[in-house]
Amino acid sequence: MSQFNFVSDLQNALILDGETRGPAPRWKKKLEASLNGTANTTRSVLSVSYNTSFSGVQASTKTPGKSTEAAKGKKSTTTPTKTPGGGDRFIPNRAATNFELAHFHFAQGNKETGDKSDEENDDQQPTSSSNTNNNNNENNVKASAHKSERKKLIAEVAQLGENNGGRILCYQNKAPAAPESHTNPLKVVYSIKTPISTKSGSRYIPTTSERILDAPDFINDYYLNLMDWSADNIVAVALGNCVYLWNAASGNIEQLKEYEEGDYACSLSWIQEGQILAIGNSTGAVELWDCSKVKRLRVMDGHSARVGSLAWNSYLVSSGSRDGTIIHHDVRSREHKISSLTGHAQEVCGLKWSTDFKYLASGGNDNLVNVWSLASSGVGTATEPLHKFNEHQAAVRALAWCPWQANTLASGGGTADRCIKFWNVCNGSLIKSVDSKSQVCALLFSRHYKELISAHGFANNQLTIWKYPTMVKQADLIGHTSRVLQMAISPDGSTVISAGADETLRLWNCFTPDPLASKKVATATSNAKKSVFRQSIR
């Protein structure tokens, strides 16, 4: 059979106008392309689109023709190798460019374009395979969810709702405020002052005591006031039947008085100016001591029971007793007793004059807070209380007047009450009441910050610093193992000393003034209102 095939091939080679088996000549390829027309071109495009959509393989020609070469030449002419004029390349001014906003719009545009192309591909996909359609639908859902999540994140970063067309990269204005959900440790970037302003509530407050002093035999009695800090930086404290003086500057300790067996000091209070200390004892007398000379000046009687509270108003000292009375003593006069007030049915355990010396507040074991106005003569108070506040459910010992609002009084109740209440003594209204969840033993206002510190008993025995007037808790000062009975503040207003039933005195450096506000504090101190009684003790 092979010989017949050879003969057939030989005859075909000799025929000149027959079909040959070699590659078609160029003229024949052009003729076929012109005859076929657009049909083959469309089919070729569809096949390429189908292949690239599903297989991911990009269509290419192994032997590029003239059209490809011409396209390459044309592309090279549109992209110059050198900048016009031979200068540096052009850099646009980006001062007013919002890159975050531009990126957001760019991503949003890509999302819309991608959604449209997906719809076109869905129309062009063959419907013969249901599994392929399901997979494509799942991929489209995941892609759209990812794009929507990315859009949300970009919107939060760009802050489109709060930016209002502002320049993000403009360094002439203050940086935009951080969103509420953003936690940034470098908060100073978003603050106005450096160091951090106290208005933001972010100042550092040490929660441990700076110094601890032993106070053996400190009497654990809620109704007594056994410690005070003078303007000359001397702390007076009663331990057992003795009274001691501790110099906070030098650390020297001196015994002022020792009572006989059975007698003891029940209250201590320094005069505003000078080294005169008033001591109320268990017999009902009020003693005046000149601590610079360690000498007793006089003894003033009038009470039939122990004197548990004292308050100075220049040469006038007011004493509250267990017999329920309050007596005003004029220390200049031989007849020292000016008037006696009977507004409480039980022991008077709290007494405080207001910062402008126009009102006297008294708290008693009968759960009452009485406010006494200054007498018309300017000495002492009226015999009838101006206001009677009976909202507390326990004994009221903690009293404090606001230094920047002379008509605002703060009072704290005992174990059955546990509330801190604020009163407007001008109209007798209750401003605010806060449940401290602990027995309130003492209250003090800060001189440098709009804050209040409270001393507590059961159950945590802590000191708490509150922001005023919002009463947001700033910090808890922990250290005492028993209830905190007494507090006093240093002359410069930066340190608080607390006396606890655990027989310790603890110093807390919790009100250190801001260095930037030192000038304002000095001005306020120089302009502070003095007592209405400006005469000294004779």
ABEGO torsion letter per residue (X at the ends): XAAAAAAAAAAAAABAABBBABBBBAAAAAAAAAAAEAAAAAAAAAAAAAAAAAAGBBBBBABBBAAAAAAAAAAAAABBABBBGGBBBBBBBAAABBAAAAAAAAAAAAAAAAAAAAAAAAAABBAABAAAAAAAAAAAAAAAAAAAAAAAAAAAAAGAAAAGGBBAABAABBBBBBBAABBBABAAAABABOBBBAAAGABBBBABBABBBBBBGBBBBAABBABBBBAAGBBBBBBEABBBBBBAAAGBBBBABBBBBGBBBABBBBBABEABBBBBBAAGBBBBBBAAAGBBABBBBGBABBBABBBBBEABBBBBBAAGBBBBBBAABABABABBBBABABBBABBBBBAAGABBBBBBAAGBBBBBBBBAAGBEBBABBABBBAABABBBABBBBBAABAABBBBBBBAAAGBBBBBBAAAGBBABBBBAGBBBABBBBBAABBBBBBBBBOAAGBBBBBBOAAGBBABBBBGBABBBABBBBBAAGABBBBBBAAGBBBBBBAABBBAAAAAAAAAAAAABBBBABABBBX
